[in-house]
Amino acid sequence: MRCSLFPSLLPVRRMLCISPLPPPGQHGRTGIANCFLPIAYCLLPIAYCLLPIAYCLLPIACCPLPVACCPLPVACCPLPVACCPLPIACCPLPIPLPSPTKKENNLPVILFNISYCLQTSLTLKKVNLFVDIKPVNNSWKQKLLQLVYKPVDNSPLILFRIGFGFLLFYHCISFIQQGKVFIYFIEPPFTFTFIGFEFLQPLPGNGMYFYFGLMALFGLMIMLGAWYRFSMVLFTLLWTGIYLMQKSGYNNHYYLICLLCWLMCFMPANKNYAIDVWRKPQIKEYTCPHWIPLLFITQTAIVYFFAATSKLNGDWLSGKFIALQFEGLSKHHWLGFIYGNSVFQQMICYGGLLFDFFIVPLLLWKKTRKPAFALFCLFHLFNSYSFRIGIFPYLSITMAVFFFNAETIRKIFFRKEPAIPVAQPTTVNLNPGKKLLAFFLAVYLIFQLYLPMRSWFYPGNVFWTEEGYRMSWKMMLRKKTGTITFKLHDPVSGKTWVDDPLQKFKPQQVYWIAICPDIAWQYAQRLKKDYNKKGFPHLEIYAIDSVRLNNSHPQLLINPNVDLATIQWQVFRHAAWLMPFNPDFAVEIVARVSGYFLDERIVNYSEFKK
């Protein structure tokens, strides 16, 4: 028989023909084995179809055929070797394998091996081990799912939980120690909440001290991984409460903490190096889905990208804002000559812009990761000293752990933990749980992209009107100062008088009323409500303010001819009662308004009608 027949069965022929095959085009006889070749060629197609299944369901050591004789290569096996239902030690029989070096008749052994393989395949099929066994799908969708859901070392997540919990603990303690709890939550007669959350008001008396003390305790529990889910959820609810309760004193890192807290509520961050593992050893795990570090990396990229795009304005690129920020430091007896140098200020302007644009790509690229991280730490430590912006610089450094290889994090911080093997690609099926997770992650990321961009759809300078300013990562880009007074007129009695917020609030709070139109509107609504109880149901309320943006000339922010008591707040529309910003505005220092002298209040005569 010619060896060119049935070329696809040549590997099997090599198994049956113990002696070497003759060269192509020549006839050869190999003894008794060739007598059985016609029968073998008729029976082997059946084994050819069933052997791959048995080959996948038995370990290599237990496979009745040597690896070289397997009809399919190992890479084509539908399941990895690790998925074999039987361990090597559980193999029913030690199968004698034919030795390809001996030129003897091993045909009985070969036929026994084939029958054993068929019998094993049929036996395993009876216990439904062949259900839903499909080859790995190599489509782009399947590759994306494999990338997102593959298990990876959870060391970065564990380390981030520890650092994040410590920063939360420290921040709450420092808020009490620095007197900010008293300034923002206890001293004011009422707080300015996010519109729609007016029901959130501080606890009476010294209750807010206990509030922040409880948050500090939960932050410590998060760091230690003690009752993690309980402490993380409660801290998140408490932090979201104070974030919505008082928006005067708003800072971008408060918003970032709020986002990270909600994300961490759903993360398996207590699976290692946690008190929860000591309490319940069975929950200990060394891996987490790959989408978890990818989500934190994406969130970091969004923060820095929109921080960079926000710097593309004249006051930043000209160095005007940085000069204002360094005005106090330029008088420092040691470092003043550096901070006051115009060249150094320009370096900070353009260096900060380039840093925000390129730091994330540099951290993602392995070759530049280490020097980029050193620059990352230097940048944030400089900001911490120069601008005094709380825990934000250290929180950013903590988030950088997700950019490093998990094995590197484990070797540095968790040396006693075993190495995590690289996961083999397997087919990922989108069950309802994964579909729901994908939906919520997509919605979350869409909102994270929309919120910073919504200011683009409002007319005017966002740093002046404040429309779309919050939650948009416009960090360290404007310095506003201002004063404000409200003129109240009762058309029924004809009485007119002035309400000065300084009679109720400290200058720190009046500052926010003056520079933020929505807070000024809320103050006017509060006045309307209070005077309605006093018998003035038709009260008219007008704001007379003076505001400066980045050391510009003082000018009006709110139209003094608009009765704020009749204005309805519209979330998604531009407030027509705001005055446009004019950098070339001419002013008068003292103005006469409706018979009252308001010293140091600036009024634009061309816009104000007596």
C-alpha positions as CSV (number, residue, x, y, z in Angstrom):
1,M,0.0,0.0,0.0
2,R,1.3,3.5,-0.9
3,C,2.1,5.8,1.9
4,S,0.6,8.7,0.0
5,L,-2.9,7.3,0.6
6,F,-4.7,9.0,3.5
7,P,-2.1,11.7,4.1
8,S,-4.1,13.0,7.0
9,L,-3.6,9.7,8.8
10,L,0.2,9.7,8.5
11,P,0.7,10.4,12.2
12,V,-1.5,7.4,13.0
13,R,0.4,5.3,10.5
14,R,3.6,6.2,12.2
15,M,2.0,4.9,15.4
16,L,1.0,1.6,13.8
17,C,4.0,1.1,11.6
18,I,6.7,0.7,14.1
19,S,9.5,0.6,11.5
20,P,10.4,3.8,9.6
21,L,8.2,4.9,6.7
22,P,9.7,4.5,3.2
23,P,10.5,7.6,1.2
24,P,7.6,9.1,-0.8
25,G,6.9,7.3,-4.1
26,Q,8.4,4.0,-2.9
27,H,6.7,0.8,-1.8
28,G,7.7,-0.7,1.5
29,R,6.8,-3.6,3.6
30,T,7.2,-3.5,7.3
31,G,6.2,-7.0,8.4
32,I,3.1,-8.2,10.0
33,A,1.9,-4.7,10.9
34,N,1.2,-4.0,7.2
35,C,-1.3,-6.8,7.1
36,F,-3.6,-5.1,9.4
37,L,-3.3,-1.7,7.8
38,P,-6.5,-1.9,5.7
39,I,-8.5,-2.8,8.8
40,A,-6.8,0.0,10.8
41,Y,-7.5,2.6,8.1
42,C,-11.2,1.6,8.2
43,L,-11.5,1.8,12.0
44,L,-9.3,4.7,12.8
45,P,-11.6,7.5,11.4
46,I,-14.0,6.7,14.3
47,A,-11.1,6.9,16.8
48,Y,-9.9,10.0,15.0
49,C,-13.1,11.7,15.9
50,L,-13.3,10.6,19.5
51,L,-9.7,10.6,20.5
52,P,-9.4,14.5,20.8
53,I,-12.2,14.4,23.4
54,A,-10.5,11.7,25.4
55,Y,-7.2,13.5,25.0
56,C,-8.7,16.7,26.5
57,L,-10.4,14.9,29.4
58,L,-7.4,12.9,30.5
59,P,-4.1,14.3,31.7
60,I,-1.2,13.9,29.2
61,A,0.4,11.3,31.5
62,C,-2.8,9.1,31.4
63,C,-3.5,9.5,27.7
64,P,-3.2,6.0,26.0
65,L,-1.4,7.5,23.1
66,P,1.8,9.5,23.3
67,V,1.6,13.2,22.7
68,A,3.3,13.0,19.4
69,C,0.7,10.5,18.1
70,C,-2.3,12.6,19.2
71,P,-4.4,13.5,16.1
72,L,-4.6,17.1,17.2
73,P,-1.8,19.3,18.5
74,V,-2.0,20.5,22.1
75,A,-2.8,24.0,21.0
76,C,-5.9,22.8,19.3
77,C,-7.3,21.0,22.3
78,P,-10.7,22.5,23.2
79,L,-9.9,22.5,26.9
80,P,-6.6,23.2,28.7
81,V,-4.9,20.3,30.5
82,A,-5.8,21.9,33.8
83,C,-9.5,21.3,33.0
84,C,-9.1,17.5,33.0
85,P,-11.7,16.1,35.4
86,L,-9.4,13.3,36.5
87,P,-6.0,14.0,38.2
88,I,-3.0,12.0,37.1
89,A,-3.1,10.0,40.4
90,C,-6.7,9.0,39.7
91,C,-6.0,7.4,36.3
92,P,-7.9,4.0,36.4
93,L,-5.1,2.0,34.8
94,P,-1.5,2.6,34.1
95,I,-1.5,2.3,30.4
96,P,1.6,0.8,28.7
97,L,2.7,3.0,25.9
98,P,4.3,1.6,22.8
99,S,7.9,2.5,22.5
100,P,8.7,3.9,19.0
101,T,12.3,2.8,19.3
102,K,11.6,-0.9,19.4
103,K,10.9,-2.6,16.1
104,E,8.5,-5.2,17.4
105,N,4.9,-6.0,16.9
106,N,3.0,-3.8,19.4
107,L,-0.3,-4.2,17.6
108,P,-2.2,-5.8,20.5
109,V,-1.1,-3.0,22.8
110,I,-2.1,-0.4,20.2
111,L,-5.6,-1.9,19.7
112,F,-6.1,-2.2,23.5
113,N,-5.1,1.5,23.8
114,I,-7.7,2.5,21.2
115,S,-10.5,0.4,22.8
116,Y,-9.6,1.8,26.2
117,C,-9.7,5.4,24.9
118,L,-13.1,4.8,23.3
119,Q,-14.4,3.2,26.4
120,T,-13.2,6.1,28.6
121,S,-14.7,8.6,26.2
122,L,-18.1,6.9,26.3
123,T,-18.0,6.6,30.1
124,L,-17.2,10.3,30.6
125,K,-19.9,11.2,28.2
126,K,-22.5,9.5,30.4
127,V,-21.7,11.9,33.3
128,N,-22.2,14.9,31.0
129,L,-18.6,16.1,31.0
130,F,-19.0,17.0,27.4
131,V,-21.7,19.6,27.9
132,D,-20.9,23.0,26.4
133,I,-17.3,22.2,25.5
134,K,-16.5,24.5,22.7
135,P,-13.2,25.6,21.1
136,V,-11.9,29.0,22.2
137,N,-13.4,31.8,20.1
138,N,-10.7,34.1,18.8
139,S,-13.0,36.9,17.6
140,W,-12.3,40.5,18.7
141,K,-15.3,40.4,21.0
142,Q,-14.1,37.2,22.7
143,K,-10.6,38.6,23.0
144,L,-12.0,41.7,24.7
145,L,-14.0,39.6,27.1
146,Q,-11.0,37.5,27.9
147,L,-8.9,40.6,28.6
148,V,-11.6,42.1,30.9
149,Y,-12.6,39.0,32.8
150,K,-9.3,37.1,33.1
151,P,-8.1,36.6,36.7
152,V,-5.1,38.7,37.7
153,D,-3.0,39.2,40.8
154,N,-5.1,41.3,43.3
155,S,-2.0,42.8,45.0
156,P,-2.5,46.3,43.6
157,L,-6.2,46.3,44.8
158,I,-5.2,45.1,48.3
159,L,-2.4,47.7,48.6
160,F,-4.8,50.5,47.4
161,R,-7.4,49.5,50.0
162,I,-4.8,49.9,52.7
163,G,-3.5,53.3,51.5
164,F,-7.0,54.5,50.7
165,G,-8.4,53.6,54.1
166,F,-5.5,55.3,55.9
167,L,-6.0,58.5,53.8
168,L,-9.7,58.5,54.7
169,F,-8.9,58.1,58.4
170,Y,-6.3,60.9,58.3
171,H,-8.6,63.2,56.3
172,C,-11.5,62.9,58.8
173,I,-9.2,63.5,61.8
174,S,-7.5,66.5,60.2
175,F,-10.9,68.0,59.4
176,I,-11.7,67.9,63.1
177,Q,-8.3,69.1,64.2
178,Q,-8.1,72.0,61.7
179,G,-11.5,73.3,62.8
180,K,-13.1,72.8,59.4
181,V,-16.0,70.8,60.9
182,F,-16.8,73.9,63.0
183,I,-16.4,76.4,60.2
184,Y,-18.4,74.5,57.6
185,F,-21.0,72.5,59.6
186,I,-21.5,73.9,63.1
187,E,-21.0,77.7,63.0
188,P,-23.2,78.5,59.9
189,P,-27.0,78.9,60.7
190,F,-27.6,76.7,57.6
191,T,-25.6,75.1,54.9
192,F,-25.8,75.4,51.1
193,T,-26.6,71.9,49.8
194,F,-26.6,70.7,46.2
195,I,-29.9,71.9,44.8
196,G,-32.5,69.2,45.5
197,F,-30.9,68.0,48.7
198,E,-32.1,70.7,51.0
199,F,-33.3,68.1,53.5
200,L,-29.6,67.3,54.3
201,Q,-28.6,69.6,57.2
202,P,-25.9,69.2,59.9
203,L,-26.6,67.4,63.2
204,P,-27.4,69.8,66.0
205,G,-24.9,70.8,68.6
206,N,-21.6,68.9,68.4
207,G,-23.2,66.1,66.5
208,M,-21.0,66.7,63.4
209,Y,-17.9,66.0,65.5
210,F,-19.3,62.5,66.3
211,Y,-20.2,62.2,62.6
212,F,-16.6,62.8,61.4
213,G,-15.3,60.6,64.3
214,L,-17.4,57.8,63.1
215,M,-16.1,58.2,59.6
216,A,-12.6,58.1,60.9
217,L,-13.3,54.8,62.6
218,F,-14.8,53.4,59.4
219,G,-11.7,54.6,57.5
220,L,-9.5,52.7,59.9
221,M,-11.6,49.6,59.5
222,I,-11.3,49.9,55.7
223,M,-7.5,50.1,56.0
224,L,-7.4,46.9,58.2
225,G,-10.0,45.1,56.1
226,A,-12.3,44.6,59.1
227,W,-15.9,44.0,58.3
228,Y,-14.9,45.6,55.0
229,R,-18.2,45.7,53.1
230,F,-20.1,47.1,56.1
231,S,-17.6,49.8,56.9
232,M,-17.0,50.7,53.3
233,V,-20.7,51.1,52.5
234,L,-21.4,53.2,55.7
235,F,-18.4,55.4,55.1
236,T,-19.5,56.0,51.5
237,L,-23.0,57.0,52.6
238,L,-21.7,59.3,55.3
239,W,-19.2,60.9,53.0
240,T,-21.8,61.4,50.2
241,G,-24.0,63.0,52.8
242,I,-21.5,65.7,53.8
243,Y,-20.5,66.2,50.1
244,L,-24.1,67.0,49.2
245,M,-24.8,68.8,52.5
246,Q,-22.2,71.6,52.0
247,K,-21.0,72.8,48.6
248,S,-19.3,76.0,49.9
249,G,-15.7,75.0,50.2
250,Y,-16.1,72.7,47.2
251,N,-12.9,70.8,46.2
252,N,-12.4,68.4,43.3
253,H,-10.7,65.8,45.5
254,Y,-13.9,65.6,47.7
255,Y,-15.7,64.5,44.5
256,L,-12.9,62.1,43.6
257,I,-13.1,60.5,47.1
258,C,-16.9,60.1,46.6
259,L,-16.4,58.3,43.3
260,L,-13.7,56.0,44.7
261,C,-15.7,55.2,47.8
262,W,-18.7,54.0,45.6
263,L,-16.4,52.0,43.4
264,M,-14.7,50.3,46.4
265,C,-18.1,49.3,47.8
266,F,-18.2,46.7,45.0
267,M,-14.6,45.6,45.0
268,P,-13.3,42.3,46.5
269,A,-10.6,44.3,48.4
270,N,-10.8,42.3,51.6
271,K,-9.7,39.0,50.1
272,N,-6.1,39.2,51.5
273,Y,-4.2,41.0,54.2
274,A,-7.4,41.8,56.0
275,I,-9.0,41.0,59.3
276,D,-11.9,39.5,57.4
277,V,-9.5,36.8,56.1
278,W,-8.4,36.0,59.7
279,R,-12.1,35.8,60.6
280,K,-13.1,33.7,57.6
281,P,-10.0,32.0,56.0
282,Q,-12.2,30.5,53.2
283,I,-12.6,33.9,51.6
284,K,-8.9,34.3,50.9
285,E,-8.1,34.8,47.3
286,Y,-5.1,35.9,45.3
287,T,-6.8,37.1,42.1
288,C,-9.5,39.5,40.9
289,P,-11.0,40.1,37.5
290,H,-8.9,42.2,35.2
291,W,-11.6,44.9,34.8
292,I,-11.0,46.1,38.3
293,P,-7.5,47.6,37.7
294,L,-8.6,48.7,34.2
295,L,-11.4,50.7,35.7
296,F,-9.2,52.5,38.2
297,I,-6.7,53.3,35.4
298,T,-9.5,54.6,33.2
299,Q,-10.8,56.8,36.0
300,T,-7.3,58.2,36.5
301,A,-6.9,58.9,32.8
302,I,-10.2,60.8,32.7
303,V,-9.1,63.0,35.7
304,Y,-5.8,64.0,34.1
305,F,-7.1,64.3,30.5
306,F,-9.8,66.8,31.4
307,A,-7.5,68.6,33.9
308,A,-5.2,69.1,30.9
309,T,-7.9,70.3,28.5
310,S,-9.1,72.8,31.1
311,K,-5.6,74.4,31.2
312,L,-6.0,75.5,27.6
313,N,-7.1,79.0,28.5
314,G,-5.4,82.4,28.4
315,D,-5.0,83.0,32.2
316,W,-3.1,79.6,32.6
317,L,-1.0,79.8,29.4
318,S,0.0,83.4,30.1
319,G,1.1,82.5,33.6
320,K,-1.3,85.0,35.2
321,F,-3.0,82.4,37.5
322,I,0.3,80.8,38.6
323,A,1.7,84.3,39.5
324,L,-1.4,84.9,41.6
325,Q,-1.0,81.5,43.4
326,F,2.7,82.1,44.0
327,E,2.2,85.7,45.3
328,G,2.4,84.6,48.9
329,L,5.2,82.1,48.4
330,S,7.3,84.7,46.4
331,K,7.8,86.5,49.8
332,H,9.2,83.4,51.5
333,H,12.5,84.2,53.1
334,W,14.2,81.1,51.6
335,L,12.3,80.1,48.5
336,G,10.8,83.4,47.5
337,F,13.4,84.1,44.8
338,I,12.3,80.8,43.1
339,Y,8.6,81.2,43.3
340,G,8.7,84.8,42.3
341,N,10.8,84.1,39.2
342,S,8.8,84.5,36.0
343,V,10.8,81.8,34.1
344,F,10.0,79.3,36.9
345,Q,6.3,80.3,36.8
346,Q,6.3,79.6,33.0
347,M,7.9,76.3,33.6
348,I,5.2,75.3,36.0
349,C,2.5,76.5,33.6
350,Y,3.6,74.5,30.6
351,G,5.2,71.7,32.6
352,G,1.9,71.1,34.3
353,L,0.0,71.1,31.0
354,L,2.3,68.5,29.5
355,F,2.3,66.5,32.7
356,D,-1.5,66.2,32.7
357,F,-1.6,65.2,29.0
358,F,1.1,62.6,29.0
359,I,1.6,61.2,32.5
360,V,-1.0,58.4,32.0
361,P,0.5,57.1,28.7
362,L,4.0,57.3,30.3
363,L,2.8,55.2,33.3
364,L,1.2,52.7,31.0
365,W,4.4,52.1,28.9
366,K,6.7,49.7,30.7
367,K,9.9,51.4,29.5
368,T,9.0,54.8,30.9
369,R,6.9,53.7,33.9
370,K,9.6,54.0,36.6
371,P,10.9,57.5,35.6
372,A,7.3,58.6,35.0
373,F,6.3,57.4,38.5
374,A,9.3,59.3,40.0
375,L,8.1,62.5,38.2
376,F,4.5,61.7,39.3
377,C,5.5,61.7,43.0
378,L,7.7,64.8,42.6
379,F,4.8,66.7,40.9
380,H,2.3,65.9,43.6
381,L,4.6,66.5,46.5
382,F,5.4,69.9,45.0
383,N,1.6,70.6,44.7
384,S,1.1,69.5,48.3
385,Y,3.6,72.0,49.6
386,S,2.8,74.9,47.2
387,F,-1.1,74.8,47.1
388,R,-2.0,73.0,50.4
389,I,-4.7,70.9,48.7
390,G,-5.2,68.2,51.4
391,I,-4.9,64.6,50.7
392,F,-5.4,64.8,46.9
393,P,-1.7,64.5,46.0
394,Y,-1.2,61.5,48.1
395,L,-4.5,59.9,46.9
396,S,-3.2,60.3,43.3
397,I,0.1,58.6,44.2
398,T,-1.8,55.8,45.8
399,M,-3.9,55.3,42.7
400,A,-0.7,54.8,40.7
401,V,-0.3,51.3,42.0
402,F,-2.7,50.1,39.4
403,F,-0.3,51.0,36.6
404,F,2.5,48.7,37.9
405,N,2.8,45.0,37.2
406,A,0.9,43.1,39.9
407,E,3.9,40.8,40.3
408,T,6.1,43.8,41.1
409,I,3.7,45.0,43.8
410,R,3.5,41.6,45.3
411,K,7.3,41.2,45.5
412,I,7.7,44.6,47.1
413,F,4.8,44.6,49.6
414,F,3.6,41.0,49.9
415,R,6.7,38.9,49.6
416,K,5.3,35.9,51.4
417,E,2.5,35.4,48.9
418,P,2.9,32.8,46.2
419,A,3.3,33.7,42.6
420,I,0.1,33.8,40.5
421,P,0.3,31.8,37.3
422,V,-0.7,33.4,34.1
423,A,-4.3,32.5,33.2
424,Q,-4.8,30.7,29.9
425,P,-7.4,32.2,27.5
426,T,-10.8,30.4,27.7
427,T,-14.1,31.1,26.2
428,V,-16.1,33.7,28.2
429,N,-19.8,33.5,28.1
430,L,-21.9,36.7,28.8
431,N,-24.3,35.5,31.5
432,P,-26.9,37.9,32.9
433,G,-24.7,39.0,35.8
434,K,-21.8,40.0,33.5
435,K,-24.2,41.8,31.1
436,L,-25.6,43.8,34.1
437,L,-22.0,44.6,35.2
438,A,-21.1,45.7,31.7
439,F,-24.2,47.9,31.5
440,F,-23.4,49.7,34.8
441,L,-19.8,50.2,34.0
442,A,-20.7,51.6,30.6
443,V,-23.2,54.0,32.2
444,Y,-20.7,55.1,34.8
445,L,-17.9,55.8,32.2
446,I,-20.4,57.7,30.0
447,F,-21.3,60.0,32.9
448,Q,-17.6,60.4,33.7
449,L,-17.1,61.7,30.2
450,Y,-20.2,63.8,30.0
451,L,-19.8,65.7,33.3
452,P,-16.5,67.3,32.5
453,M,-17.7,68.2,29.0
454,R,-21.1,69.7,29.9
455,S,-19.5,73.1,30.5
456,W,-18.8,73.3,26.8
457,F,-22.5,73.6,26.1
458,Y,-23.0,76.7,28.3
459,P,-22.3,80.2,27.0
460,G,-19.7,82.3,28.7
461,N,-16.6,81.7,30.7
462,V,-17.2,78.7,33.0
463,F,-14.9,80.1,35.6
464,W,-17.1,83.2,35.8
465,T,-20.6,81.6,35.6
466,E,-19.7,78.4,37.4
467,E,-22.1,76.5,35.1
468,G,-20.7,73.0,34.7
469,Y,-17.7,73.8,36.9
470,R,-18.2,71.2,39.6
471,M,-17.3,67.6,38.9
472,S,-15.3,68.6,35.8
473,W,-11.7,68.3,37.0
474,K,-11.0,72.0,36.5
475,M,-8.4,72.1,39.2
476,M,-6.3,75.1,40.3
477,L,-7.4,77.3,37.4
478,R,-9.3,80.3,38.9
479,K,-9.1,82.7,41.8
480,K,-12.2,84.6,42.5
481,T,-12.9,87.2,45.2
482,G,-16.1,89.1,45.8
483,T,-18.7,90.7,48.1
484,I,-22.4,90.7,47.9
485,T,-25.5,92.5,49.4
486,F,-29.1,91.9,48.8
487,K,-31.7,94.6,48.4
488,L,-35.2,93.7,49.6
489,H,-38.3,95.5,48.5
490,D,-41.9,94.9,49.6
491,P,-44.3,96.3,46.9
492,V,-47.3,96.1,49.3
493,S,-45.8,98.4,52.0
494,G,-43.3,100.2,49.8
495,K,-40.5,99.4,52.2
496,T,-37.0,98.8,51.0
497,W,-34.0,97.6,53.0
498,V,-30.7,95.8,52.7
499,D,-29.8,92.3,53.9
500,D,-26.1,91.8,54.5
501,P,-25.0,88.1,54.7
502,L,-22.1,89.1,56.9
503,Q,-24.7,89.5,59.7
504,K,-25.3,85.8,59.6
505,F,-22.2,84.2,58.2
506,K,-18.5,84.5,58.6
507,P,-16.5,86.0,55.7
508,Q,-15.5,82.5,54.5
509,Q,-19.1,81.7,53.8
510,V,-20.0,85.1,52.3
511,Y,-17.1,84.6,49.9
512,W,-18.9,81.6,48.4
513,I,-22.3,83.4,48.3
514,A,-20.6,86.1,46.3
515,I,-18.7,84.0,43.7
516,C,-21.2,81.2,43.1
517,P,-24.4,82.2,41.4
518,D,-26.3,79.1,42.5
519,I,-25.4,79.7,46.2
520,A,-26.5,83.3,45.8
521,W,-29.8,82.1,44.4
522,Q,-30.2,79.6,47.3
523,Y,-29.6,82.4,49.8
524,A,-32.3,84.5,48.1
525,Q,-34.7,81.6,48.3
526,R,-33.9,81.3,52.0
527,L,-34.7,85.0,52.5
528,K,-37.9,84.6,50.6
529,K,-39.0,81.7,52.8
530,D,-38.0,83.5,56.1
531,Y,-39.7,86.8,55.2
532,N,-42.8,85.0,54.0
533,K,-43.2,83.7,57.5
534,K,-42.9,87.3,58.8
535,G,-45.7,88.6,56.6
536,F,-44.0,89.6,53.4
537,P,-45.3,87.1,50.8
538,H,-44.6,89.3,47.8
539,L,-41.0,90.3,48.7
540,E,-38.6,91.2,45.8
541,I,-35.0,90.3,46.2
542,Y,-32.1,91.8,44.2
543,A,-28.4,91.0,44.5
544,I,-25.8,93.7,44.4
545,D,-22.4,92.1,44.1
546,S,-18.8,92.8,43.1
547,V,-16.6,89.9,41.8
548,R,-13.1,89.7,40.5
549,L,-11.8,86.7,38.4
550,N,-8.0,86.1,38.4
551,N,-7.3,89.7,39.6
552,S,-9.5,91.3,36.9
553,H,-11.4,94.5,37.4
554,P,-14.4,94.1,39.7
555,Q,-17.7,93.7,38.0
556,L,-21.2,92.4,38.4
557,L,-21.8,88.7,38.3
558,I,-25.6,88.8,38.9
559,N,-27.9,91.2,37.1
560,P,-29.1,93.6,39.8
561,N,-32.4,94.2,38.0
562,V,-33.6,90.6,38.2
563,D,-35.8,89.6,41.1
564,L,-34.2,86.4,42.4
565,A,-37.3,85.5,44.4
566,T,-39.2,84.8,41.1
567,I,-36.4,82.9,39.4
568,Q,-36.8,79.1,39.0
569,W,-33.6,77.1,38.9
570,Q,-33.1,75.3,35.6
571,V,-30.4,72.6,35.8
572,F,-29.7,72.1,32.1
573,R,-30.1,75.7,30.9
574,H,-28.0,78.8,31.1
575,A,-29.0,81.3,33.7
576,A,-30.0,84.4,31.7
577,W,-29.8,86.6,34.9
578,L,-26.0,86.2,34.9
579,M,-23.8,89.1,33.6
580,P,-21.2,88.2,31.0
581,F,-17.5,88.4,32.0
582,N,-15.8,91.4,30.4
583,P,-12.0,91.6,31.2
584,D,-12.0,95.3,30.0
585,F,-14.7,96.4,32.4
586,A,-14.6,100.0,33.7
587,V,-15.8,100.4,37.3
588,E,-16.7,103.0,39.9
589,I,-15.6,102.3,43.5
590,V,-18.6,103.7,45.3
591,A,-22.1,103.7,43.9
592,R,-25.4,105.0,45.0
593,V,-28.1,102.2,44.8
594,S,-31.7,103.0,45.6
595,G,-30.8,105.6,48.2
596,Y,-28.3,103.4,50.0
597,F,-24.5,103.9,50.0
598,L,-22.8,100.6,49.6
599,D,-19.1,101.2,50.3
600,E,-16.7,99.0,48.3
601,R,-19.7,97.6,46.3
602,I,-19.1,97.9,42.6
603,V,-22.0,98.7,40.2
604,N,-21.9,99.0,36.5
605,Y,-23.9,102.1,35.7
606,S,-24.5,101.1,32.1
607,E,-26.3,97.9,33.2
608,F,-28.0,99.0,36.4
609,K,-31.2,101.0,36.1
610,K,-32.4,103.0,39.1
